[in-house]
Amino acid sequence: MLSRLTAQSAAGHAHHTFPAMARMRIFDRYVGRTVIGATLTVLVVLLAIFSFFAFIDELEDLGRGNYGLGKVVLVVLLSLPGLVYELFPIAALIGALLGLGTMMERNEIAVVRCAGVSKLRVIGSVMKAGVLFMIAAVVVGELVFPLAEREARQLRSAAIADRVSSTSEHGFWARDGKSYVNIREVLPGERFRDISIFEFDEERRLRQATHAESAVYADGRWLLEDIGQTRFGADGVSRTERSQANWDSVLDPGIIGMVALNPEALSLLELSRYVRFARENGQNAQRWEYAMWVKLGYPLATAVMVYLAIPLVLRGSRSVSMGRRILIGAVIGLGFHVVNQASGHLGVVLGIPAAASALGPTLILLALGTVMNYRAR
């Protein structure tokens, strides 16, 4: 008799549990569609605004070389993945505020809570959308953004300068007449570091190899510093060293800036390779380490923004207007972007570890969101 009642009780429990689980799956899908739909709408609007300003900026170079309107449009289109990657945290925050705010206005969250669904379960439903945003940010940042950015820079430089140039994890490469130039690191103020120049003769034989520790471009002239030069001739190989020398080249530093390696546009694999290479060769890799940690932190920041939106909606009034929610999201999102950029620069100046300066603002927002979610009703 006892065993029969136990079996009936278990069957009844399973009968009641399955519909509850099914209802929660429906709720998860509804929350996901609401938050993702609002985020995509915000992202499209932000892309339209920022790509318009990017188009206006590109028009300044319209007509230089072969840089026509068609190539301007193509360069702007190739810049969209980078904009998506940078705007994703802001779009996720505003989208989550709008989506959850709409559910609050319709009393949908209140009904679910009255039905016995805990606050943690509601947060879990929302954060499933946040995890999807993280995955999307990783895909864009690792696969789409680096390729599109590289194509855009090379297309722009080739159209404007009409000169062969390319970039790789080994730095910037360009052809200057019969010479090939490799620049490992581009510094602010038209200064460069670790330059190699390979000069060939008419029969494409290496005639001279020059390496300079640094170079500066001033008053239309190149000045190489700490130079080592190796000549290859019929009578053998000779080597000379100088502290400084002028370098006659038509290579324009502005063109180098167009296609030089942008750490933020590299994948994690490329960044880790460059950091390892720089360390093995005794170079300062802090800029690249910071970019690597930013790459790791941006997807996390996207999810944290969704996490932060939950208490902002739950603690707010149902009468809060959509415009006010957009304003709150824009202020927090742009503030985070500015603080994140400032943190990176301060980290370089003050010698703060790259991981701390890159992830610090995101972790602070995560802690703030946790406290606010704990206090939210």
DATAJO-V288580 format. One record per run of one state. SS is the DSSP state (alpha for helix, beta for strand, coil for the rest). FROM is the first residue (numbers start at 1). TO is the last residue. If there is no record, write none. Layout:
# DATAJO-V288580
SS:FROM:TO  SS:FROM:TO
This chain:
# DATAJO-V288580
coil:1:1  alpha:2:61  coil:62:68  alpha:69:78  coil:79:79  alpha:80:105  coil:106:107  alpha:108:114  coil:115:118  alpha:119:161  coil:162:164  beta:165:168  coil:169:170  beta:171:176  coil:177:178  beta:179:187  coil:188:190  beta:191:200  coil:201:205  beta:206:218  coil:219:220  beta:221:233  coil:234:235  beta:236:247  coil:248:252  alpha:253:259  coil:260:262  alpha:263:265  coil:266:267  alpha:268:280  coil:281:285  alpha:286:314  coil:315:321  alpha:322:350  coil:351:353  alpha:354:375  coil:376:377
